[in-house]
Amino acid sequence: MVDIDPELTAFNDTAYDYGDERTIPERIAAQAAATPEAVALRFGDHDVTYAELDRRTNQLAHRLAGLGVGRDDLVAVFAERSIELVLMLVGVLKAGAAYVPLDCDHPAERLTFLLDDTDARAVLTHRAVADRLPPGNRPVIVLDDDAQCSAQPETALSAYPGNDDLAYVLYTSGSTGNPKGVMVEHGAIRNRLQWMQRRYPIGPGDTVLQKTPDTFDVSVWEFFWPIMVGARMVIARPNGHRDNGYLAGLIAAEQVTTIHFVPTMLRSFLNSRDAARATALRRIFCSGEALTADLRDRCFAILPGVELHNLYGPTEAAVDVTFWQCRPEHTETVVPIGRPIDNIRCYVLDEQDRPVPVGADGELHLAGVGLARGYLNRPELTAGKFPPDPFAPGRMYRTGDLARWQSDGTLAYLGRNDDQVKLNGQRIELGEVEAALLSHPDVSAAAAVVHRPAGGMAELIGYVCGPRDPGVTTSLLKQVAARLPSALVPSAVLVVPEIPMTTSGKTDRKRLPDPALVRAGESACLVPLTAAGSTPPWIWVHAADGEVGQYADLADAVADQRPSVGLEAFGLDDGEPLAGIPAIAARHVAELRRALPDGPYHLAGQAEGALVAYEIAVQLRAGGAEVARVVLIEPGFSGVDQPYVNAEAVSSYRPEEFTGAVVRISSAEPRWNPPAQVIDRQADIGDVAKVAELIKN
């Protein structure tokens, strides 16, 4: 064994003996015996007591045992979020087997690969999605239609699984083009759940919201923690985790006390007007992505009194391995991922696997009881990623994450040392995306990148070398969607002349062109006015003549703040003139959402262009997009005879949508009277420098 610095040893002093090695199904059964009439699950208006949960999962375990399913066998679970889904997971564990969740929205090719790779002994599903299963020769149990299941004994099988038995297999994106299954044993997840209950105890007075998809490892504690300790699990409807209004209403109606958010989704939730309704919450857990300081601060501002906990961990180490409680008084610009949980050790090592000193950067390695068994059917990959621990008996896991020990014994997360990325909490190997793009016969080179515009939503972008033909890119996206899950399908495929390379022959993703510039170059109406930048551009809206050249000087004058694109008119000369400003704006909104989907939108226009810009902003906001600023320069009509210059067609203005975001710049008495909340600025319109200053400020 290699010696390690005593200070670093102290950071890993996490040994804790729980004195109880019962696995998940045994603990759930014990809780059912203790509180049989208490509500364990609620979905919609349907409640399931602990007694019913115990009875029905025992019957499913017997049904599986009758098919020869036993310890370390794999059972595929293909179900939408529902009571049946929870019954399936618990029933599989009671049978001693391990569950493999399959995403109901995955393409058939992906599902077939996963079923073949796991050699699943059976497939559990329910009536709502059974017809989406690809054909095969495995036994399929449609739980809500299976008469044999309800005829099984209601008592438990003779033995529960042990800590060395498999509990579940979760598939993650693979760099070679195929996903890889992570095998997690009962002892690893038992330790994680026992730590969670010791650190954040819950009980009969708590309600945990189950909203994480079952293919994401956070779902494991949502499914099992509450029903191991007598709390209540409220199950969100399918796809409900994407609807902030629904979530806020559910939290309020069901008095949810505990919830998880990927940081991206927490930001979206806090930005919604419904967030303040979540008054029952006691604690929020964040993991899956880096939690930023501004999001931490916003959470405390919107939900004062609610605890915010930042957790970190890969699927290969039973969900989470470090923890940190954020507090309102914290001022760190980088939110720590915290300290190791019970019975987990963290090493920050250099390229020779030597510990680096406190304050130095290195790759984070994990050791202890939480590690996965390895990758299903991938012994070579397992050996490479789970080498022997040089500092203690057992193995360690190479995370590929960069980290740094801080002097207080906490860890700071610094990013990745490879091409793996996270998008909305989903692990994405860019190599898998690129392999799918390259499978198209018209693509000669490809790259993928997660684009994170300042202030906007991140998106997966594909770049390809090939024909600049919309038909080709459309067929390419269809082909990729038929092969990969939706999280790995690029939101856009952009055609570029070449893929930039480093001197060592690797893709140089930092030199890939900004998607906004590429899209602007490809758009029937967006014209780049300045060089692309890293911030969302100013969008200059055409006036009555349909042109944007008149904005060139202003675009240059504000280029130090953000780039500019011009929004030209289209559809005015095709013999079918549009009916008015709302119709013109609707056409532009559709184009903007396609070409610049991220937002936030910064809109500006002069004369009639100001009115169109305002209407575009109204429609964008109505569609849920973020509009950061609208600048109206001499808004009004110039008298030019164009199909849309019609005062009757201007939509009614809704000032409450834009308080503090709309600026009107006029040099004389305005010809248009906007709401009082609009900020008025006075300037000679011919003074470009002055107008630019007002626009920027």
N, C-alpha and C positions, 0 to 999 in steps of 0.2 A: 504494500500500500504506500501511496505517496503522501508525505506530510503536507498539511495545509495550515495556513496562517491561523493562529488562535483566535484572532478577531473574526475571521470568516467562519471559523468553527462555531463561535458564539452566535453568529447570525443564523446558523442552521440548527440551533439547539431546540428542536421541535418535537422530540419524542414525547408521546403521550399514550398511556395505556387506558383504553376505554373499559377494559374488563368485560366486554360483551362483544362476541364475534358473530352474533346472529346476522344472517344475510337479509336482504330486502324482503323477500316473500314471507319469511318467518316473522319479521317485525310487523308487517302489515296484518298477518293473521293474529298476532298477539294483541294488536290494537283493536281489531274487530271483536275479539273476545272481551276486551275491557269496556268498549263503548259501542255495543252492537246497534243501538237505535239512533246513534248520532249520524248526521248527514256527512258522508265522505265526499260525494261528488255532486255537482250541480251543473246541468247543461240546459240552457233555456229555462223552462219551467219544470224540468224533470230532475228529481232528487234521487240519489242512491244512498242507502244507509250503509254503514260498515258491515252489517250482517249480510245484506244483499251482495255487496262487493265480494265478501269472503265466499259466499255460496256459489256465485256465478263463476268466479275465477277458479274455484276448486273443480267445478264441472268441466271447465275448459281444459284444465290440467289433465283430468282423467281422459278427456276426448283425445288430447294429443298423445298421452301415454298409450292409448289404444292403437295409435298409428305407429307405435314403436319409437316415438320421440323421447329422448332422454338427455342426460348430461352431456354438455358440449355440442349437442346438435343445434343447428341453426334453423329458426323458423322466421320466414319473411312475414312482415306485417304491412299490409297495403290498405290504409284506411285514412279517411279525413278525420279532422279533430271531432271527437264525439265521445260519448260514454263507452261505446263499443271499443274504441281505440284503447282506452285505459284498461278495460277488461282484458283485451288481448295481451297487452304488455305484462300485466300482473300474472295472467294465466300461463304465459310462456315461462316466466321465471319460476312459478310454482311447479311446473313440469320438469324443472331442472335444466331447461334448454336456454339458449340465448336468442334474443330477438334481433332482427335486422329490419329497420324501418325503410320502406320504399316510398319515395315521393309520388303521390298520385298524379302530379303534373309532369313527371318525367316522360320523355318520348319512349316509344316501345323499344327502340334499339337499346337504349340505356337500361331499361328494366330487364330486358332479356339478358344483357351482360351481367347484371347484378345477380339475377337468379341463378345463372350458370356458374358464376364465380363462387357463390356461397354454397352451391349444391344444397339449397334449402330443402329440408325434409317435408315441409308443408308450407302453405301460404294461408294466412288469415286475412280475411277482408270482410266487408259488409255490403249490403245491398246498394248503397249509394254510389259505389265506385267499382263494383265487381266486374262490370262490362269493360273496364279500361285495362284489365290485366291482359298481358300478351299470352297467347296459347302456350301450353306446356303439359307435361305428363305428371306434375306433382299434385298431391292431394290439395284441394282448395276447400277451406271451410268458410262459408259465408255465415258469419256468426249470428246475424239476426234472422236467418232462414234455416239454421241447422237444427233439425229436430233431435238428432243424436246427442247434441251437446246438452240440451235441457233434460235428457234422460239419464245423464251420468250421476254418480254419487255426489252428494253435497259436502262431503268431508274431504279433508286434505289427503294428498298422497302420503305414503309412509315416511318419506324423507324429503328434506329441503336441500337445495344445493349448498355446496361448501364454498369457502372463500377462494379456492383455487379454480373453481368452475367459471366458465364464461357467462357473463350477464348480457352483453349486447355487442353488436358489431355495427359501427357507423362508418359509412364511406365518405372519404374526403377526396378532393380533386388531386389528380396525380400528374406529375411533371412529364411523364412519358406518353401521355395521351389517354390513359385509362385511369379511372378512380381506384383508390386502394382502401381496403376494409381494415379498420382499426379494431382490434379485439381487446375488450376490457373485461376483466374478471370481477367477481363479486367483492373480493377483498379490497380492491382499489376503490370502487364506488361506495362501498360501505364506509371506508375511512372518510371519504369526502363528505358523505351525508351526516356522519356522526360529528365531524368537525363543524359543519354548518349549524347543527342543532345546538352544539355546545357554545358556539360563538354568537348565534342569533336565535335564541330559543323561541319557538312558536308552539302553540297548543290549540285547545278547543276554541279559544277566542279569536283565532286568526283565520283569514281566508287568503289563499294563494291563487293567483290567476295563472292558469295554464294557457299560454298563447304562443309559445315557441314551437315551430315545426318539429316533429319528432325526429327528423334527420339531422337536427342541430343539437350538439351535446348539452346545451343549457337545458333542453327539455327534460333531461334525465332527472335533475333535482326538482323541477316543477311537477313531474309525474309522481315521484315517489316520496319526497320529503314530507309533504303535508299528511299523506295517509299513513306514514310510519309513526306519526306523533299525535294523531287525533285532531289535526286541523281540518279545514274544509277546502277542497279544490273546486274552483269555478272554472269551467272549460269555455274558452272563447269559441265563437262560431268559426267555421272554416273561413280563412282569409280575413277574419275580424281584426287580426293584429295589424293590418294595414290601414284601418279606419279609425282615425283619432277620435272622431265624435262618438263612434260606437264604444271604443275603449273607455272613454271618460264616463259615458253613461253607465257602462257595466260596472266600472269601479265604484261609482256612486251608488248604484242600485243594490249591488251585492256586498258593499262595504269591504272591498278588497283592501287588505293591509300590506301585502307583499307582492312585488312585481319585478320583472326583469325587462330591461331595454338594452338593445344594442345602441351605442351612442348616437349613431345616425338617426335611429328611430326615436330616441329620446329627444333629440333636437326638434324633429318634426312634431312630436307630441307637444313639447313646450311652446312651440311656435303657433300652435292652434289655439283658438279662443276657448276651447273646451277644457284645457288642462287644469284650470283653476277649480273645476268641479270635483277633482280627485282628492277630496278632503279626507277620505278615510285612510289614505295611504300612510303607513308608518315607515316603510323602508323600500328603497329602490336599489336593485343590483344592476350594475353595468358591467358588461364584458363583451368580447368578440371583436372589439376595435379599441383604439386608443381613446381614452376619455380626455378631452381638452379642458383647459382651465376656464375658458369662457363658458363652456357648457356646464361645468360644475357650478359656476357662479349664477348662471341663469336658472338652474334647477332650484337653488336655494331661494332665489328671488321670486320665482313663480309658485313654488311649493314650500314655503317656510315651515320648519318643524319636521319635515320628512328627511329621514336618514338617507344618505347617498353612499353606496359602497362600490368601490372599483375593484373588480376581480380580474385575474388573468389566468389563462391556462389553455393548452392545446388539447385536442381530442385525445391525443396519445397519453394523456396523464389525467384521466378521469375528471374532466370538466374544468376545474380550477385548481391552481396550486399556490397562488399568492392572493393577499387581500389587503385592502386599504380603505379606511373610513375617511371620506371627505368631510370637512367641517366648514361652516360659513366663514370662519376667521382665517382659513388657509389662503395663502397668497402665492404658492408655488406656480410658476409658469408652466411647468411640466408636472402633471398629476402622477404621483408614484403608482406603481402596481403593487407596492407594499412588501410584506414579509411572507415567508413560506407558511403554509397551513400545517396542521399537525402531521407529523411523520413524513414530511416532504423536505428534501434538501435541494437547495439551488446553488449551482456553481456558475461563476462567470469566468470563462476560460479563453486563453489565447489560441492561436492556430496550432500550437503544440500541446494542447489540452493542459496547460498550466494555469493555475489560478492567477488572475490579474489583481493588483491591489485595489483598495477602495478608491473610487473616483476614476478608475480606468475603464475603458470600453472593452467588451468582449462578447462572445457568444454564450447565451444562457443555456445551461444544461440542467436537467432535473434528475433527481433520484429519490428513492423511497417507495412506500407501499402503493402510491397512486399510479405507477406506470402501467401502461397497457402491456398485454402479453406480446404484442407485435402486430405485424400486418398479415392478414389472411392470405395464404398461398404465396407469400413473398418473402422467403427465408433470407435471400441476399439483401433485400432492402431492410429487413428487420435487423440483420447483423450490423449493417452500416449505421443505422439510426439509433440502435439500442446497444452500444458497446459496453464492455465491462466498466464498472465504476472504479476508477483508480484510487479513490479515497476511502472506500468502504465496501464491504461485501455487497454483491448484487450488480445491477446494471444501472446505466444512466441513459437519458434520452437527449439527443442533440436537437434543440428546438429550431435552430436557424434564426432565432430572434436575437437581436443585439440588445445588451443591457449594461447597466452600471450599478455597482453597489454604492450607496450613499453612506455617509458617516453615521447616520442613525440606524443603520441596519435595514433600510428599505431599498427596494430596487426601482430604477427608472428604466422604462422601456424606450428603446432608441430606434426601432424599425427592424427591417429584415436584412439578411446577408445574401438573399437569393431572389428569385423571380416570383416567389409566393406573395400574394396580396390578400387583403380582406376587403370585401365590399358588402355593406349591410350585415356584417358579422359572418358572412360566408367565406370560407377559405377557397381561394382560387389560385390554381397553378396556371400561370399564363401560358406555359408550354402546352397544356391540354387544349386551351382555346386556340393557340396557333396551329396545333396539329389538325384541328377540325377545319380551320380556314384553309390550310394547305391541301386538304383532301379534295378541293374543288379543282377540276381540270384546267380552268382558266386562270388560276392563281399561281404565280411563279415565286412569290415571296410574301411573307405575312408577319405581322407583329401585333401584339395586344398590350394594352396598357389601361390602368384605371386612372381616369382623368379627374382631378379634384380642383375645379375652379374655385377661386376665392369667393366665399359666401354662397356657393351653389352646391347642388347635390352631386356626389360622385357618380360616375358612370363608366361602364366597361366599353372601350372603343377598340375596334379592329381596324388595322391598316393593311391594305393588300396592294400588290403590284399586279395589274391585269387590265383588261379593257375597261375604259371609262364608260360603262354601259349600265344604265339602271336595271336592265333585265338580268345582267350577270350578278350584280350585288343583291338583287332580290332573291334570285335562286340560291345564292351563296348563303344568305341568312336562313332561308328555308332548310337548306341542307344541314347547317350547323344546329338549328333548332330541333331537327329530327335526330340529332346525335347527342346533344348535350342538354343538361337541365337548364331551366330558364335563367338561373343565376350566372351561368357561364356563357350565355348567348349575348354577344355585344349588342348594345343599344343602337349602334350604328357601325357600318363598315365603310371606311373612307378609302378611296383609290388615290394612291400617291405614286410619283414616278419611281421612287426607290425607297428601300428600307435602310436607314442610316446604320452603319456598323462601327464598332470600336476597332482599334488597331489590332486587337486579338481575335477579331472575327465574330464577336458577339453583337446582338442587337443593341444599339445605343438608344434606349427609349427616351433619354433626356433630349435627344435631337429630333424626335418625331414632331411634326408640325402641330401647332395648336388646333384642336378640332374645330373651334369657331372659325378660324381662318379658312380651313379646308372646306367647311360647310358653306361659308359665305361665298367661296369661289365656285361651288357647285350650284348654288341657288339661282328660278325664273324671274329674282327681285332683290338680293342682298349684295351690296357692292362694298368691298373693303376700301375705306377712306384713308386709313393709316396702317402702319405695320401692326401685326397681332401682338398682344401682350398676355400677361397671366391673369388679368382681371376681366370681369364681364364687360363687354364693350358698350359705349354709347351707341344707341340706335337712332339715327337721324331719319325722320319720316318725311317723305316727299310732300311737296305742296301741290298746287293745282296743276302745274305742268308735268307732274310725275317724275321730275328729275331730282337728283340729290347733289349735283355739282356745286350748288350755291353754299353747301356746308363745308367745303374743303378747308377754308381758312379757320373756321371755328374748330373743326376736327383736329387740325394741327395744333391749335392753341390749347386744347385740353389733352393732348397726347401724353403729357407727363402724368396725368391721373389715370387714364384708361384709354384703350384703343377705340376706334370708331368704325362702324359700318353704316352704309346708307341703305335705307329701305325704299326702293323705287316702286313706282306704280306698275301694276300689271292688270290685264283684263279690261283696259279702258278703250282699246282700239280694235277689239275683235267683233264689233257689230252688236255686242250685247252689253251695253253699258250697265254698270251696277246701280242699284236703286238709291244709294246714299252712303253717308259716312259709316253707319253701323255695318253695312254689307262690305264696304271696302276694308274696314277694320277686321271683320271676321276672316276675310281671306288672308290678311296679313298675320293674324294671330295663329292660324293654322300653319303658315310658313315658318313663323318664328319658333313655334313649339317643335317643329321638325328639325330646323336648322340649328337652333340655339336652345336646346331643351332645358339647360341647367338653371337659367336665371342666376341671381336676381336681375330683372330687366331695368335698364336705364334708358328712358325714352326722351327724345327731344324733337321739336318741330317748330316751324315758323309759319305764320299765316294759317292757311287751311291745314297745313301739315301739323300744326299744334292741336287742332281739333281732332284730326285723325289719331294723333299720338295719344290724346286723352282717352278717346274711345277704345283704342287698343289696350290701354292700361286697365280700363274698366272691365273689358272682356277677359284679359289675362287674370285679373284678381278674381273674377267670378269663377274662373276655371281652376282656382287654387294655386296659381303661380305667384311668386313673390315679385312685386314691383317696387324697386328701391326708390326711384325718383322719376318725376315727369317734369320736364322743362318746357314751358310754353312761351315762345318768343312772338310777340305781337299777334296773339291768337285772334283770328277773324277771317273774313273773306276778302280776297283781293279783287274780286269782280271778274276774274278770268272764267270764261264759259267752259266748264268741264262737267261731265255727267254727274259728279257727286257733289258739286257746289250747290247745296240746297239746305238752307237754314232749317227747313221743316224736318230734315232727316237727322239732325243732330240728336243723339240720345239724351235722356234726362241724366243730369250729373248727380253723383252720389258722393258728396264731400266726405262723409264719414269713412269712406274707404281709403281716403288719401290724406288724412290730416297730417300736416308736416312734411309731406312727400312731394307736393306739387308747387313749383315755382313759376310765376308769371313774370316775364321781363318785357317791359313796355317803355317806349320813349315818349309816348303821348297818351292822351286819354284813351283807354281801351275801348275797342268796338264790341267787345264780348265781355259779359259780366259773369265770371265764375263764382263759386261759393266763397263766403267770407273766410273760410279756413285756408284758402290758397294764399301762399306767401307772395306778396307783390314786391318786385324789385324794379327800380327805375334806372335806365341807361340809354345812351344813344346807341341804337341798333348797329350803326356803322362803326362803332368803337369795338372792334373784335376783341382786344385785350380785356376791356372792361366786362363785356358780355361773357367771355370765357371765365373770368374770375367769379362772376355771379353763378355761372353754371356749376363750377367746381365746388363752390362753398354754399 
